[in-house]
Amino acid sequence: MFLFEGNDRRKEEERIREEGRLPAGQSLTLKFPVLHYGPVPPFNAATWDFRIWGEVEEDKTWAWNEFNQFPRSTIQMDIHCVTRWSKVDTTWEGVSVRTMVEQGLIKIKPEAKYVMQHAEYGFTVNLPLEVVLADNFLLATHFNGEPISPDHGYPLRGVVGFIPRREDLMTPYFWKGAKWLRALEFMTRDRKGFWEQAGYHNNADAWKEERLQY
């Protein structure tokens, strides 16, 4: 049984690598490892909210039921963790920041160039605005057709990955999408997030193996 599963993984890894979908230093997993700092936070739909602030025309806050009324998007992506595992053909559903902008839910000032994701317990992750507005970034509520599990970021997490045949899009490592997301801060200048302050690479391009600052 275990030998059969191992052979399946190796065959699939070989196929994905031949398709040019596995960055250097990565190994394919058929599981979904759980990695995060700190405990899993509780969720209360009655008190949860999501905030947009910083370099925007108007700060906004939405309750959970309001957030779930926004237009939905579904993306299939490969995700690459800095700890060297990759998982392919994952399907995420949620809210696209670009769609929120296009529909006037967020009005970003021209000076905004970066975004800080603020999550529970003060955790932060930074990204360039162009990545947050790209096709491969999503404010996700669902994974593979089901609500995201608590240990993977329920009720909301940022998700960024690789869309096959979309080499035009930057693919950061998976930590660049924050679990248990509560706010987006739009900024004129870049600031390092939690793991970036600890020595992780600020850009985190998976195809360039930008894992740590040297």
ZIBEL-V405157 format. One record per residue. SS is DSSP state (H for helix, E for strand, - for the rest). PHI is phi in whole degrees, -180 to 180 (999 if undefined). BURIAL is 1 if it has 16 or more other C-alpha atoms within 10 Angstrom, else 0. Layout:
<<SS/PHI/BURIAL> <SS/PHI/BURIAL>>
This chain:
<<-/999/0> <H/-68/0> <H/-64/0> <H/-61/0> <H/-63/0> <H/-65/0> <H/-64/0> <H/-59/0> <H/-63/1> <H/-66/0> <H/-65/0> <H/-66/1> <H/-62/1> <H/-62/0> <H/-64/0> <H/-64/0> <H/-66/1> <H/-64/0> <-/-80/0> <-/75/0> <-/-108/1> <-/-118/1> <-/-62/1> <-/-57/0> <-/83/0> <-/-103/1> <E/-124/1> <E/-76/1> <-/-121/1> <-/-95/0> <-/-98/0> <-/-136/0> <-/-57/0> <-/-106/0> <-/-138/0> <-/-165/0> <-/-101/0> <-/90/0> <-/-80/0> <-/-78/1> <-/-77/0> <-/-73/0> <-/-127/0> <-/-127/0> <-/-61/0> <-/-75/0> <-/-114/0> <-/-66/0> <E/-147/1> <E/-131/1> <E/-117/0> <E/-117/1> <E/-156/1> <E/98/1> <-/-82/1> <E/-130/1> <-/-66/0> <-/-151/0> <-/-66/0> <E/-137/0> <E/-136/0> <E/-122/0> <E/-76/0> <H/-59/1> <H/-67/0> <H/-71/0> <H/-60/0> <-/-76/0> <-/-91/0> <-/-71/0> <-/-56/0> <-/-102/0> <E/-131/0> <E/-127/1> <E/-131/1> <E/-104/1> <E/-143/1> <E/-93/1> <E/-116/1> <E/-128/1> <-/-90/1> <-/-63/1> <-/-81/0> <-/89/1> <E/-104/1> <E/-131/1> <E/-129/1> <E/-108/1> <E/56/0> <E/-84/0> <E/-114/1> <E/-121/1> <E/-126/1> <E/174/1> <E/-116/1> <-/-85/1> <H/-63/1> <H/-61/1> <H/-64/1> <H/-61/0> <H/-70/0> <H/-62/0> <-/-94/0> <-/79/0> <-/-72/0> <-/-127/1> <-/-117/1> <E/-86/1> <-/-72/0> <-/-59/0> <-/-75/0> <-/-69/1> <-/-129/1> <E/-138/1> <E/-134/1> <E/-107/1> <E/-87/1> <E/-108/1> <E/-121/1> <H/-58/1> <H/62/0> <H/78/0> <-/-69/1> <E/-134/1> <E/-143/1> <E/-106/1> <E/-149/1> <E/-64/1> <H/-58/1> <H/-62/0> <H/-74/1> <H/-62/1> <-/-92/1> <-/-83/0> <-/-68/1> <-/-102/1> <E/-125/1> <E/-145/1> <E/-88/1> <E/-96/1> <E/-114/1> <E/-131/1> <E/-129/1> <-/50/0> <-/86/0> <E/-125/0> <E/-54/1> <-/-56/1> <-/-70/0> <H/-55/0> <H/-76/0> <H/-105/1> <-/120/1> <-/-56/1> <-/-93/1> <-/-146/1> <E/-142/1> <E/-76/1> <E/-133/1> <E/-139/1> <-/-159/1> <E/-110/1> <-/-94/1> <-/-52/0> <-/69/0> <-/-121/0> <-/-67/0> <-/-72/0> <-/-96/1> <-/-67/1> <-/-118/1> <E/-74/1> <-/-61/1> <H/-64/1> <H/-65/1> <H/-74/1> <-/-114/1> <-/-80/1> <-/-74/1> <-/51/1> <E/-70/1> <E/-128/1> <E/-164/1> <E/-121/1> <E/-109/1> <E/-91/1> <E/-131/1> <-/-83/0> <-/-125/0> <-/-74/1> <-/-132/1> <-/-75/1> <-/-88/1> <H/-58/0> <H/-74/1> <H/-67/1> <H/-67/0> <-/-85/0> <-/115/0> <E/-72/1> <-/-64/1> <-/-70/1> <-/-83/1> <-/63/1> <E/-71/1> <H/-65/1> <H/-75/1> <H/-103/0> <-/54/1> <-/-86/1> <-/-90/1> <E/-128/0> <-/-77/0> <-/-118/0>>
